[in-house]
Amino acid sequence: MSPTATVIRVKVKPNARCSSLVQAPDGSWLAQVKASPLEGKANRELLGLIASHFQCAKAAVSIKSGTSSRMKLIRIERP
């Protein structure tokens, strides 16, 4: 069985009080993460948050584009 990939658009807000991931009415996602954007901490927390939400391995989630911006395209591999 070959894996399928899903790409989602996520707007990230770092330095939030609590971490959350919610879907907006337009189909994009809003992620609030506690970590600061320094040294990739917010990106690492974002990948873990998405992996737990979609119940997949953290290694199956990657940033396709937007590593240094707030709007990111996230790729999720599924078996």
Phi and psi in degrees as a GROMACS rama.xvg file:
@    title "Ramachandran Plot"
@    xaxis  label "Phi"
@    yaxis  label "Psi"
@TYPE xy
-86.481  145.813  SER-2
-73.2641  148.693  PRO-3
-110.783  149.373  THR-4
-116.091  139.445  ALA-5
-116.329  137.172  THR-6
-115.139  127.271  VAL-7
-121.355  151.698  ILE-8
-98.2231  126.773  ARG-9
-127.817  132.041  VAL-10
-100.539  125.833  LYS-11
-106.44  134.173  VAL-12
-119.205  104.667  LYS-13
-78.6199  170.434  PRO-14
59.7962  36.1479  ASN-15
-84.2061  164.105  ALA-16
-70.2279  -37.5884  ARG-17
-141.553  156.594  CYS-18
-86.5138  135.53  SER-19
-155.447  158.441  SER-20
-138.746  115.752  LEU-21
-131.322  148.798  VAL-22
-91.4686  133.773  GLN-23
-82.6545  160.677  ALA-24
-58.8137  -27.1855  PRO-25
-82.7864  1.45411  ASP-26
98.3937  -13.6346  GLY-27
-80.4977  175.852  SER-28
-121.9  149.583  TRP-29
-118.071  120.757  LEU-30
-114.225  127.616  ALA-31
-110.709  125.798  GLN-32
-123.727  146.107  VAL-33
-71.408  -32.2959  LYS-34
-67.7416  154.693  ALA-35
-83.8445  159.892  SER-36
-78.3922  4.77282  PRO-37
-75.7167  138.126  LEU-38
56.5408  26.9465  GLU-39
76.3274  11.7219  GLY-40
-62.8874  -43.3277  LYS-41
-65.4947  -38.5682  ALA-42
-64.0385  -42.2993  ASN-43
-64.5573  -41.7609  ARG-44
-65.7857  -38.2781  GLU-45
-60.293  -45.8943  LEU-46
-62.4001  -40.76  LEU-47
-65.457  -39.6595  GLY-48
-64.207  -43.6615  LEU-49
-67.0488  -41.3828  ILE-50
-61.5378  -41.8545  ALA-51
-71.0274  -35.8557  SER-52
-65.6471  -44.1839  HIS-53
-90.9511  5.15918  PHE-54
52.1078  57.193  GLN-55
-136.89  172.006  CYS-56
-69.8584  147.568  ALA-57
-62.6377  -30.2864  LYS-58
-69.3196  -17.6666  ALA-59
-84.8238  -4.63084  ALA-60
-111.506  130.558  VAL-61
-144.429  158.271  SER-62
-89.1474  116.654  ILE-63
-79.434  -42.7944  LYS-64
-155.109  156.656  SER-65
91.9261  29.7244  GLY-66
-54.8079  -38.7995  THR-67
-106.255  10.1353  SER-68
-116.083  171.172  SER-69
-79.1538  -28.6764  ARG-70
-91.7466  122.896  MET-71
-129.476  151.535  LYS-72
-105.018  122.728  LEU-73
-110.999  131.921  ILE-74
-103.059  128.937  ARG-75
-118.994  117.212  ILE-76
-87.1027  133.148  GLU-77
-129.639  140.478  ARG-78
